[in-house]
Amino acid sequence: MTQSHPEIRDSVRRLCAQFPGTYWQALDRERAYPTEFVQTLTKEGFLSVLIPEEYGGSGLGLGAATAILEEIHRSGCNGGACHAQMYTMGTLLRHGSAAQKAQYLPKIASGELRLQAFGVTEPTSGTDTTRIRTFAKREGDKYVVNGQKVWISRAEHSDLMVLLVRTTPREETKKPTDGMSVLLVDMKAAVGKGLTIRPIRTMLNHATTELFFDNLEVPAENLIGEENKGFKYIIDGMNAERILIASECIGDGRFFIDRASAYAKERSVFGRPIGENQAIQFPIARAYVQVSAAAAIVEKAQGLFDAGEPCGTEANMAKMLASEASWFAADMCLQTHGGFGFAEEYDIERKFRETRLYQVAPISTNLILSHVGTHVLGMPKSF
Ligand SMILES: Cc1cc2nc3c(=O)[nH]c(=O)nc-3n(C[C@H](O)[C@H](O)[C@H](O)COP(=O)(O)OP(=O)(O)OC[C@H]3O[C@@H](n4cnc5c(N)ncnc54)[C@H](O)[C@@H]3O)c2cc1C
């Protein structure tokens, strides 16, 4: 099968070969951040492909970015540590002022600044973003922020964070989506001066955290776009995020299929390769069919995005299908490996844990089904 961007894919594969399973296993045990991997990707320019050339990036489309993330994941590596460096800057690029873009984008492109923290989710609001409570009160030339966020990944490994806050209480707005704003937070300046970061240990190594804001002062000039219009700015970035995450799932799915088919050919039990048994062979073939179908819709969504066409439904469908296909492939691969699938050194159990996340974050499957049920099929909304 021909794949887009063969040269980029080849370079990514060669880079990833320097970071074998043993590298990820050691980090996983310690829940440590893959600093060396991220630095190498940054140095090679793979994290700045979406930044326009005038700001020092390579100005490529989402097609290049999906190829990069898919190959990272197919190689057994994990882009979750840094994928947000690729797309979080989109909020700044699309809605920031000329001065903000000139100040930050070249440094983000070079990797001097890491903008890979995205603060939306809160413990009490969950998926219902309009109910966030973190509030930024304007006081002269600054905002004073109070509240709490949860599941904010890479906060300890970011210089900047795109933060969604309320600037008008929900009760005082015409629409629940009004009254939210986006602030760019300088993390190094904030920690200890109103921002506390508390890591959350999870079933996968994802550097995720809880954030507590206690009178954190953010300069008013760090407001992105207009006050009270932040929800729209955040939504704008979500299609790209969903398509990119879907491409990671496609990479995971292909990793599991590669590993399972190789193992099924080589592992001999009862005097023959286990892959000769259709009960082993067919689930691998089924995973291949499902991942290939999901990849086609990911490519469709990416094509629409790059053409500037509406792609919300396709981005959602791509994320759902790809995350389900990768999960089916993960379960199949574990089963194909029998007991060895549980051994750390095979990397199957680690990838199994990693790929499960994508049916929950950045958006859970039910919410995607709700989008299709109401926006596409016109049925009544449950919320
Ligand atoms: C490892 C990890 C990293 C993350 N990183 C980030 C990050 O960097 N930044 C960030 O802002 N967030 C992040 N998140 C948060 C993530 O986006 C949310 O967990 C996700 O959107 C689901 O929200 P929730 O956990 O509050 O679930 P809830 O909203 O509490 O939902 C719980 C379950 O109920 C279902 N549900 C809720 N309402 C309905 C309904 N009306 N109909 C049917 N089903 C419904 C949901 O689908 C879900 O399955 C991360 C999460 C994890 C686990």
The ligand as an ORCA input file, in Angstrom:
! r2SCAN-3c Opt
* xyz 0 1
  C      -4.059     10.596     30.712
  C      -4.976     11.741     30.422
  C      -4.464     12.894     29.849
  C      -5.286     13.997     29.625
  N      -4.735     15.182     29.170
  C      -5.513     16.307     29.154
  C      -4.919     17.585     28.877
  O      -3.712     17.711     28.610
  N      -5.710     18.696     28.943
  C      -7.039     18.631     29.254
  O      -7.693     19.675     29.310
  N      -7.633     17.416     29.518
  C      -6.900     16.278     29.476
  N      -7.474     15.058     29.773
  C      -8.897     15.020     30.123
  C      -9.753     14.303     29.085
  O      -9.933     15.134     27.967
  C     -11.047     13.902     29.781
  O     -10.726     12.880     30.725
  C     -12.087     13.441     28.820
  O     -12.500     14.482     27.978
  C     -13.313     12.889     29.576
  O     -13.714     13.777     30.573
  P     -13.914     13.283     32.093
  O     -12.742     12.443     32.443
  O     -14.225     14.432     32.947
  O     -15.169     12.335     31.981
  P     -16.671     12.695     32.312
  O     -17.091     13.901     31.572
  O     -16.840     12.681     33.793
  O     -17.414     11.431     31.686
  C     -17.294     10.119     32.263
  C     -17.909      9.117     31.290
  O     -19.295      9.449     31.106
  C     -19.588      9.642     29.731
  N     -20.568     10.724     29.579
  C     -20.560     11.947     30.159
  N     -21.648     12.651     29.770
  C     -22.361     11.855     28.943
  C     -23.571     12.005     28.194
  N     -24.275     13.144     28.240
  N     -24.003     10.977     27.439
  C     -23.297      9.810     27.399
  N     -22.136      9.609     28.071
  C     -21.676     10.621     28.817
  C     -18.261      9.997     29.077
  O     -18.262      9.635     27.702
  C     -17.274      9.170     29.896
  O     -17.174      7.869     29.360
  C      -6.677     13.924     29.933
  C      -7.196     12.737     30.462
  C      -6.370     11.664     30.724
  C      -6.958     10.421     31.331
*
